[in-house]
Amino acid sequence: PRCCAQRTRRIRSDEDEDIVALARILARDIQRRTLDARPHAAIARDLQDDLCLIRCAIRRCASIFDVPTLLSLRGFRPPHPFEERPEARLRVESCMQSFYRSINLVGCRVAAVSAASIFACNTAAYAGDPQLPLALQRQLTRIANQMIAPVDLPIASNDLSHHGLGYSVYLEVPGYAPFALAGGTTNPNGGATIAPSTLLRVGSVTKTMTAVGVLKLVDQGRLSLDDTLDEFVPGCPNGATITVRDLLGMSSGLPEYTDGDFVVAWIAEPTAPYTIEDTIARIQAGKPMFEPGAEVVYTNSNYALLGEIIEIAAGAPWASWEQWLTAQVIVPAGLTSTVIPEGQDIALPAGAQGGWYYFDLDEPSKEWPAPGWHDVSLQTPAYPSAAGCAFSTASDLAQWLDVLTTGALLSPEMFAEQMTFRPFSGVEGSEYGLGILRGGGLLGHSGEVLGSKSEMYLVSDLGVKIVVIAEGGDDDFQPSVYMGEMLGAVLRFKL
């Protein structure tokens, strides 16, 4: 092709600036082609030509690419959700290991040409996966957009509270390329548009990560499922008989620390100083709901305390449960866009957006926040703590769903423990394992935190994975309804 001939002539130049320019041209070209409407197979064929040229370029410039130059180019990262698919990563890594061995250039891993090469291999790895039918894509897009309030609806209208402000959706159907979609914003007054790569709060989906962290400590011999709560956090109701297994399985009977005036204070001052000690004090002051192990009732208190138990059981050199969970769970799972913020770090992680929450009250009072939209973009992570403080992307959660539902980070014995389910008390058709929900043919978890709601589920019989993260709305806004409509659309197509 003519473009390849032009690039070949550029490679023959001995000028440093030509090599750098080539790297930038290739990076821009590859980014442009990912937005192209052509099938992936056609894109991949062109990218394979680029890959050969990139190899030649790096061989040629091995002696002149210095570290500062490489570092100046490292910011290029193509916005493509497929690179986070585990099976694609294996193919890419295998190809790139051979690639790096052939060029013997240590620093090229951070060069733009290297990033472009990885992306070329990654796209080629999915050349055989057809896209979902266009009619289905349109239907999924229409359903997702229904989560967002109509643009002509006044901000002051109560109707707006029952819609979201924005969303990020990721869907995987076996045999097809993943479908990623995002839209809207996190601010009722406008602002940056949500993209598939935007990190958003995922609420109680965090519990699945906390649970795997606890079970991994059991695998390592640092903890036992039969250890009691009093051994780590003395003074809680029934702490002498509540076990780690009870906490994981929502069968402790502990009072809910988020009841009462907790949410009111959280909405009013989302960045106020708050610590795990405040949570523990609220739990210690409450009354137990039932005897440990007698029932299964969902409460955040269980997982807030599990964060404290992780921190104590992990010990040195980890300064916090957040650091341990990141190093032992998030990183091994390959979650490159998931962040567990430290308890007092209110700053948004890089690439993240915060949210707004609509507080609706039939009878306003001086003790409660004023009805309407409240900016909760910045929050003290210790409020939800290990029960719900994580940030992630929809595509990262889809990858985490793979890890979670296959027990990839656990021994077979611990995975069997995790997948032992008990029915929720008074809730028909829904069961809880150790940090994982099952019901209606779905396996995964839901999440909710001020300003954001999330759904992360595997359709067990079909192997379909869906993740929905929705921003804004009030308690009556239910993204699960839209997730159900999307799954219904997929099933009707009989793919």
HELIX and SHEET records of a PDB file:
HELIX    1   1 ARG A    2  ILE A   11  1                                  10    
HELIX    2   2 ASP A   16  THR A   34  1                                  19    
HELIX    3   3 HIS A   40  CYS A   61  1                                  22    
HELIX    4   4 VAL A   67  LEU A   73  1                                   7    
HELIX    5   5 PRO A   81  GLU A   84  5                                   4    
HELIX    6   6 PRO A   86  ILE A  103  1                                  18    
HELIX    7   7 VAL A  106  VAL A  110  5                                   5    
HELIX    8   8 ALA A  112  ALA A  125  1                                  14    
HELIX    9   9 LEU A  134  ASN A  145  1                                  12    
HELIX   10  10 ASN A  158  HIS A  162  5                                   5    
HELIX   11  11 GLY A  203  VAL A  205  5                                   3    
HELIX   12  12 THR A  206  ASP A  219  1                                  14    
HELIX   13  13 LEU A  229  GLU A  231  5                                   3    
HELIX   14  14 VAL A  244  LEU A  248  1                                   5    
HELIX   15  15 PHE A  262  ALA A  268  1                                   7    
HELIX   16  16 ILE A  276  ALA A  285  1                                  10    
HELIX   17  17 ASN A  300  ALA A  314  1                                  15    
HELIX   18  18 TRP A  321  LEU A  325  1                                   5    
HELIX   19  19 THR A  326  ILE A  330  3                                   5    
HELIX   20  20 SER A  385  ALA A  387  5                                   3    
HELIX   21  21 ALA A  394  THR A  406  1                                  13    
HELIX   22  22 PRO A  412  GLN A  418  1                                   7    
HELIX   23  23 PRO A  479  PHE A  493  1                                  15    
SHEET    1   A 8 PHE A 179  GLY A 184  0                                        
SHEET    2   A 8 GLY A 166  GLU A 172 -1                                        
SHEET    3   A 8 VAL A 464  GLU A 471 -1                                        
SHEET    4   A 8 SER A 452  VAL A 459 -1                                        
SHEET    5   A 8 LEU A 442  VAL A 449 -1                                        
SHEET    6   A 8 LEU A 437  GLY A 439 -1                                        
SHEET    7   A 8 SER A 430  TYR A 432 -1                                        
SHEET    8   A 8 ARG A 422  PRO A 423 -1                                        
SHEET    1   B 2 LEU A 200  ARG A 201  0                                        
SHEET    2   B 2 PHE A 391  SER A 392 -1                                        
SHEET    1   C 2 TRP A 356  PHE A 359  0                                        
SHEET    2   C 2 GLY A 372  ASP A 375 -1                                        
END                                                                             
